[in-house]
Amino acid sequence: ANSCLQQMQQQLIQSERLATVGKMAAWVAHEINNPLAIIRTSVRILQNQSQEDSRTIGRLHSIDEEVSRIAHIIRELLDCSPASQSQEVVDVNAVIHSLEPLLAHTLQSEQISLHVTLEPELPQVCMASDRLKQVLFNIIRNAEEAMSEGGDLVIQTTRQDDRVQVRITDTGGGIPPEHLGQVFAPFFTTKGHKGGRGLGLAISYGLVVSANGHIDVESEVGKGSIFRVSLPVWQLDRGGSHGRPPDHSPHRG
């Protein structure tokens, strides 16, 4: 009972942190996106006026790349905001199948063996496919970084009552107990000088919770980690037909 209560308290803390990040992201986007657009437009004008000066063109190109990088960071922050999420009905197995070719080359170059076991005829879940891909990519990237000397990555899907679960298991170094409770906290990272803003798993947590799902991790130092993503099955309505996913499209006047 105590462990269950502690888990609920931890989830509440994480939700409050994500809500804070979402509010901050909205403010940052409002304050930065407009001047970024002005900078980008000005750079394009200067590029058109400096066609014969290769050094100036190169410097302007560098400025444009940095503006793009700032815009990408803002989008990552906005992804932490539950209000930004749209939902659709998606086949989890199909999403994983679509990721396999993208993962194969990178994992092979890192001497990581990929093993995929998918339960057939899984019911669909209500979550945007690109959001689910982002969640899985973030977890897989985290697992890849934990296996710097190679290893095994296992992706498995199962149905558990009214939920579909995706398990991602790695044979990396594991997560120290003192860090386990902070894994999904925004801006928490153990990468240090290697980079990373500590947003990947926090964003994944926010996306899953926004889809009424649950994500957790089990890990032991020296034995690897298991990330579990659990999403509710898309239920039939009372009339016997499929219920529609939430409609977040703009209202038309």
N, C-alpha and C positions, 0 to 999 in steps of 0.2 A: 504493500500500500504506500509506504514511504517513497519507494523508487518511482512509482507511478505519479505521485504528487510532485516529486522533484522534476520529472520529465515534463509535466504540464506547466510547472513554473518556468522551466527553461524555454519551452515553446512560446510562452507569453512574453518573456524577455526578448526572444528573437523577433517576435512579431512587432513589439514596440520599437526595437532597433530599426527594423525594416521600414516601419511607418515613418520614423524620423528621417531615414535616408530618402524615402520617397518625397517627403515635403522639401527636403533640401535640394533634391534633384529638380523638382519643379521650379524652385527659385533660381537655381543655377542656369537651367535652360532658358528661362525668361530673360535673365540678365546678360547671358553670354551669346545666345544664338543670333540676336539681332546685330550686334557689332561684328560677329564672325561673318555674317552675310555681307556686311559692308566691306570688310577686309578682303573677302574672296572676290567680290565684284571689282574692287579697286585693283587687285592683283591681275585679274583678267584684262582690265583696260591697259595697265602698264605693260603686260606681255604683248598685247597687240601693237603697242607703240614702240616696242624695243626689239623688233624682229632681227635687227642686224647686230645687236650687242649680245653675244652668246653668254658673257659673264653675268650680265644683268638678268637674262632669261633664266639662267641656272639658279640664281639667288631667289628670283620670284617663284620658281618651281619649288624650291625648298620651303618658302613661306607657305605656299599653297598646300604642300604635304603636311606641314605642321598644323595648319588650320583644320585639315581633314582629321588629323589625329585628335585634336581637341573635340571636334564634333563627335567622334567615335566614343570618347570617354563620356561625354554627356549622354549619348544614347544608352551606354551601359548603366549610368546612374538612373536614367528614366526607367530602365527595365526593372529596377527594384521597386517601382511604384505599382501596387496592385491595380490602381485605376487605369494603367496603361494596357492591361491584358485583355485580349479578345479570345473567345473560345470557339472551337469547332470540334466536330466528331472526328476521331482519328484512330487508325489501326496501329497499335504500338509495335507489333511485329514488322509491319511494313516500313515504319520509320527506321527501325533498327537495320532492316535489310538495306535500306537506302544509304545508311551510314557505312556499311561494311567496306565497299570499294574505296571510300574516302579514307578510312582508317588503315587499310591493309598496307599501303606503301610506307606510311609514317611509322607504324608499329614495327614493321619488318626491319626498317632501317635502325630501329632502337633495340632490335633483337627481342621483341616482345611478341609472344604467340597469342593470337586471338582465338578464343573458343566461344561460339555462340550456340546456345540451346534455347529454342523458342517453343513454348507450349502451343500446339496447333489450335486453331479455331478460338482464339482469345476474343472476348467481346471488346467492342470499341470503348474508348474513354473520351471524355469531353475536355479537350485541351487543344490549343492551336498547335499544328504539327511543327512549325518552326520554333515554337517555345519548347516543345518536348525535345527537339533536336539540340537546342541550346543547352538544356539541362543535362542531357546525356554527354554532349561534347565537353562541358565543363567538368563533369565527374571523370570522364575518360582522360582528359588532359591532366587532371590532378593525379590519377592513377599512373599515367605515363611518366610524370615527373618523379613519382615515388619509386619507379623501377629504372633508375639510371643505369643499372648494370644488366638490364634485361629481366624477363620473367614471363608470367602468364596472366593474361587478362580474360576474365570470363564474364560474359553477358548472358543472363538467363531471365526468361519471363515465365510467370506462373499466374494462375488465377487463384485467389483466396477469398472465397465467399463473394461479396459484392465489390471486390477490388482486384485490379490488375497490378502485379508487382514486378518491377524490374530490379534485378540484383546485379551489381557490378563489383566483381571481386578482383583484387590485385594481389600480387605476391611481393609487394614492395616492403619498405622498412617499417611500415606501420606508423601510427600516430601516438605520441606520448600521452599518457593519461591526463597530464596537466593541460594539454591542448585540445583534448577531445571535445570538451564542452564549448569551445570557441570556434570550432571548424566552420560553422555557418554564420558567424558574426561578421558584419560588414567591416572591411578594412583590416581584418586579421589575416596575417600571412607569416609564414616561417621561411619565406624565400630570401629575405634579406637583400643582399646586393645583387642577387640573381634576377631581381625584378618581380613584378606582380603587384597588383593594387589591392589584393585581398577581397575582390568583389565576385569572382567566379562562382564560388559555392554559395555565397550570400544571395546572389541573383537567382541561382538554382532553387534555393529555399523559398524565395519569394514567389517564383513562378509556380512551383508545385503547390504551395499553400493557397495561392490565388485560384488554382484549379480544384480546390477542396481536397487536395491530396496531402500526403505526409512523406517526409524524407528523413532518414536517420543514417547513422554510421556506427559500425562496430569495428574495432581495431585493436591490434596487439602489436607492440613493438617487436620487430623481427619476423613477424608472421603475416603482415599485410593488412588490408582493410576490406570491408564489405559495405558498400553504399546501397541502401534500399529505397527505391522510389515507389510509392504506393498511390494509385489513382483510382477514384471510384468509377465503377462500370456505368456506362451510359444506359440508364434504365428505360424500360418501356413505360408509356403512360397507361393510365387506367383503362383506356379504350382499346388497348392491345397494339397500338401503333407506336413507333419510336417517338419519344419526346424530342423536341427541338432544342438545340443548344442555345444558350443565352445569345441574344442579338445585341451587339454593341456597335452596330453601324450607325452613322450619323442620321438623325431624324430629318426628314425632308418636309419642308414647309410648302 
